[in-house]
């Protein structure tokens, strides 16, 4: 069976005349004059009015986009949305020095964002170490440092809404 290319025109017994607007590995996406956008099986019963014989890429835009998002999440310096615990929303962080100098205040959301950025950059560094050409012992040594860094940051877990976003250091024995 030869696949129809995008732009092919068909006449479907149920939906009438339409134009193929996308092709996936299992379906044609067809925009019909009467019923709008419908997906039909590649081997569905329909008459081909005009075939556009072009090489058809059976990977949908959605699949490409989903793959790209996964790659970016894994290898880039971007991060997913991380929620601050509700009790901290709109709050402020006050640094009160022990001497007579003035306090420093900042919105706790700003501080939280910076903590999340640190966590994400440590994750990227960890991924780069794991995919590097370092020998296994060097990777293990560096991973131990990263685990200790995470452990040092566990004090900030109180800011996170979801436990799955917490920093995790070495587990107790």
N, C-alpha and C positions, 0 to 999 in steps of 0.2 A: 504494500500500500504506500503510495507516494503522498506525502503531506502537502496540504495546501499552504501557500504562503499568505502572509498578511496582505489584505487588499483583495483576496479572492472573493468572488460573489457566488452565493449559493441560494437555492430555493428549498426550504425545509417544509415537510408536509404539515407540521403543526404551527410553526412560527412565521412561515412565509419567506419573503426575500430578505437577504441580509448580506453583510460584508464581514469577513474574518478580520478581527482587530487585534487578536493575540493568539499565540499557539503555545500550549504547554506540552509536556510529555504525554498527557492523557486527554486533553480537551482542546477544542477550538473555542475561543471567545468570539461570539458573533453579535454584531449590532444589527438587529432586525428592524425593518421599517415599522412594523405594527407593535411588536412586543418589547422593543428595546434590547438591552444587553442580556444575553443568555449564554450559558456554557453548554456545549454539546460534546458528546464523546467523539473521538476521532473517527470511529467506525460507524457513527450514526447514519441513519437512512436520510439522505438528502441528495438533491440534484446539483451538480456543479454547473453554474451558468458561465463563469469565467474564472479560470484558474490562473493564479499568479504563481509561476514556478520559480521560486527563489529559494535559496538555501534557508531552511527554517531552523531557527535556534529554539530548541525545545526547553530551554530554561527560561522560566518566566521572570519578569521584572521583580516580582515579589521575592523570588528565591535569590536573585542576585543581590537585592537590597538587604535581605536578612543575612546573607553570607558576609557582605561588606560590614554590616553593623557588628557582627561577631568578631571579625578581624580587627576592626578599630577598637572594640572593647578590650581585646586581648593585647594589642601591641602599641596602642597610642597612649598619649598622656591625657586622654579624656576620661571622664568618669560618669558612672550612672548617677541618677538622682538618689541622694541619700537624705532621709528625713531626720530633722532634729526632733527630739522629744517635745511633745506638746507643751510641757510645763516651762520650757526655755524660750518658746516663741515670743518675740517682742522684748525679751529680757536684755540686760546689759552686763558686761563683765567689768568689774571695778578692780583695778590694781592699786592697792593702798600702800605706798612705801612706808617704811619704818621711821623715816626722818620727816622733816617738816616740808618736803617737796610735795607738789600738787598730785592728786590722784590722776590716774589714766583710766578713761572709760572708753568702751567700744561696744557696739551692738554684739550680743552673743552670737547672732546669726553669722556675722562677719568672722568671728573667731572660729566658729564651727566649720565654716566653709574652708578656712585655712587648714584646719585639722584634717578634713576630708581630702584636701589636695595633697597633704603630706602622705596620708595613707595610700592614695592612688599612685603617687610617684614611687613609693616604696614597693608597691605591687609591680609596677612596670620594671623597676630595677631588678626585682626578684625574677621576673620572667626573662629578662635579658641575661641574667646570670645563668639561669637554667638552660637557655638555648645557646649559650656561648661555647667556645671551644676549650674552655678551662678543663683541667682534669677533674675527675670526680671528687678527689679530696679537697681541692680548692673550692668547688661548688658547695660541698658540705660545710666547710669552714665559713664561707660567706653566708650561707643559709642560716647558720647558727647566730651570726651577728644580726641578721634581719629578724630572726625570732626574738632576740633580746631587745631590739628596737621596738617591735610590736609590744613586748612585755612592758617596756617603759611607758608606752602610750595608753595602757589599759585604764589609767586614771580618767581618761577622757570618754570612756564608754558610757558614762552617765548622761552624756549629751545626745546619744543616738536613740532614735525612736525604736528601731528594730534591732533585736539581739544579733541577727545575722550580719549586721554591719559592724559589730564590735571588733576591737583589736583583740588578738589572741596571742599570748606569749607562750612560754614553755609551760606545759602541764605539770602539775604536781606528781610526784612519784607515788 
